[in-house]
């Protein structure tokens, strides 16, 4: 039978293909993980022992309200959902790239009905008889991966899929930092709003006093105008701060997949900053942990594999084919032994002259590899600079806050002393106003410094590569 013969020939062809594949080679540079020289320690003081990036984010960002917000972000952020689908799509391309390693099989069939025609096309005269011609066939083909072109393609697709996964991890890290810092900024704005409202009450009281004194001929117009200016400036700060709060709340709500609305707040900045120990570990850990560095590494690996694909294009493609089926001028008599057919074969195709296309493609892939290598190295350098800057900032902010707290205490004492002098008749109330004009801005600046210090916790945590697992 024809099908039995075809099976034997196909099996022989497959065995030959397997033997050829076993001795096949692969072109292109072998992959080696890039080495990047990093310092033994970070520039800037590392607080504590170990590495805070080893901890889950719930153990670092110790605030119940913030934890609930971040959980919503990880579950409902639309950008995160989109990247998750991109990762799934990238994984499918690995299967697509691997498919040529296996034989492909397909089928075909056709039929028609008419006189002096077959398959819709004219044929020789058949005596005017009405015929029902048709055919049915099975076919298989297999392109041998003798030069490693397909395997290099699989390696490239796999690395690209892993890079997509690392980009997803990096998005989680980025969102964690953005949401945590935004949450802390809300607490800072709340504190500044409280200070602004207190200053409005104080300036309003001063203005009322100066207006009464002006009417009595005791105070002068300069004092009254100064009080009016201070009050108006303080009143303008309140809606400005409320506007910033509403904008930031809306931003955080959208990141969490919620409709714009209020964001609940918990602890103050000082409690948050003191709740977690900050430990940076060693720089080498960052190379293995930060998802943006890992993504650039996988992109570099994909670029390296693409060079092998480009080189393999210089060599011929060898394919094995097999087909068998039935064909007849009349479909009613098609499935009979003498109507059957079969065939096996091999084909070889390769380039001779393509106008420099293959050479240019190989050079382009090598340049792409060098570009990916530079991107990887730049990402590492940026990471080291970010961490060192944050460590230095956190250390220096301790001193900055200490000095600013001393300034606030001194200004507060100045207000109290000037108020006491005024009550004793030893000074005019204008002296109290001048002390208040120094106190309230200093208090707001202290709140800003405390925010910067507290924000170092999520910033350093994510810069070290924590928060994506």
C-alpha positions, 0 to 999 in steps of 0.5 A, a space after each residue: 500500500 502506498 501509505 505504508 511505503 510513505 510511512 517507511 520513507 518518512 521514518 527513514 527521512 526523520 531518522 536521517 534528520 535526527 542524525 544530522 541534527 545531533 551533529 549540527 553546530 551553532 554559530 555566534 558568540 557564546 553567552 557570558 553574563 556581563 561583568 561589571 566592576 562595582 565598589 566593595 561598599 556604597 559611597 555613603 553610610 549604610 545603616 544597620 546590618 544585612 540588606 533591607 531589600 531581602 525583606 518583604 515590603 510589608 516589613 519595611 513600610 510599616 503603616 497599615 493605611 499605606 499597606 492597604 493602598 499598595 495592595 490595591 495598587 498591585 491588584 488593580 493598577 491598569 499599567 501593571 495589568 497591561 504589562 502582565 499581558 505583555 509578559 504572557 504574549 512574550 512567552 508565546 513568542 518562545 513557542 513560536 520561535 521553537 516550533 521549527 525544531 519540530 516537523 510540520 504537518 498539514 493537509 489539503 483537499 479540493 473538489 469541483 463539479 463541471 464539464 471539461 474542467 477540473 478544480 475550476 480550470 479548463 482541461 482537455 475534452 472529456 467527451 462532454 461528460 460531467 465530472 466531479 474531480 477532486 484530491 486529498 493529501 497529507 504533507 509534512 516538512 522539517 527544516 533541519 537546524 544544522 547551523 543553530 539558527 532556530 536554537 539561537 532564535 529560541 534563546 533570543 525569544 526566551 531572553 526577551 520574554 525574561 526581559 519582559 518579566 523583569 520590566 513587570 517586576 520593575 514596574 512593581 518596584 516603581 509603583 511601590 516607590 511612587 505610592 509610598 513617597 506620595 503617601 508620605 507627601 500627603 502627610 507632609 502636606 497635612 502638617 503644612 496645612 495645619 501650620 498654615 491654618 494656625 498662622 492664619 489665626 495668629 495673623 488675624 489676631 495681630 491684624 485685629 489688634 493693629 487695626 484697633 491701635 491704629 484707630 486709637 492712634 497708637 499703632 502706625 500704618 506700617 504695622 497694620 499693612 505688615 499684618 494685612 500682608 502676612 494674613 493674606 499670604 497665609 490665607 493664600 497658602 491654604 487653598 494652594 495646599 488643599 489643591 496639592 492634596 486633592 491632586 495627589 490624592 487623585 493620582 494615588 487613587 488612579 494608581 490604585 485602580 480607584 475612582 478619584 477620592 480621599 486617601 486615608 492616612 495613618 502614622 506621622 512622618 517621624 514614626 514612619 521613618 523610625 519604624 524601619 532599620 535601613 541597611 544597604 548591604 553590598 553593591 554586588 547584591 544590587 546587580 542580582 536583585 534590581 529588576 531594571 538591571 536584570 532586564 537590561 541583562 536579558 536584553 543583552 543576552 537576546 542581542 547576543 543570540 541575534 548575532 548567531 541568527 544573523 550568521 546562520 543566514 549565510 548557510 543553506 537551509 535544508 528541508 525534508 518533505 513528504 506527501 501522500 494522498 489521492 487524486 481523481 478526475 471523478 471524486 466518486 472513484 478517488 479512494 482506490 489504490 491506483 488513484 493514490 500518490 506519494 512523494 518524499 524529497 529534500 530541498 536546499 536553498 542558500 544565498 549567493 548574492 544579496 547586495 550586502 544584505 547579510 553582511 549588513 544585517 550581521 553588522 547591525 546585530 553586532 552594533 545592537 549588542 554593543 548598544 545593549 551592553 552600554 545600556 546595561 553598564 549605564 543602568 548599573 552606574 545609575 543604580 550605584 549613583 542613586 543608592 549612594 545619593 540616597 544613603 548620603 541624603 539620609 545621613 545628612 538629613 539627620 543633621 539638617 533636621 536637628 538644626 532646623 528643629 533648633 531653629 524652630 525651637 528658637 523661633 518659638 521661644 522668640 515668639 513667647 518672649 516677644 509676647 511676654 515683653 508686649 504684655 509687660 509693656 516693654 515692646 510693641 506687638 509688632 515685635 511679636 508679628 516679626 517673630 511669627 513671620 520667622 516661626 511659621 516658615 521654619 515649621 513648614 520647612 521642618 515638615 519638608 525635611 522630615 518628609 525627605 528623611 522618611 521618603 528615604 526608606 521606600 526610596 532606598 528599599 526600591 533602589 536596592 531591588 526590594 519590593 517586586 517579589 
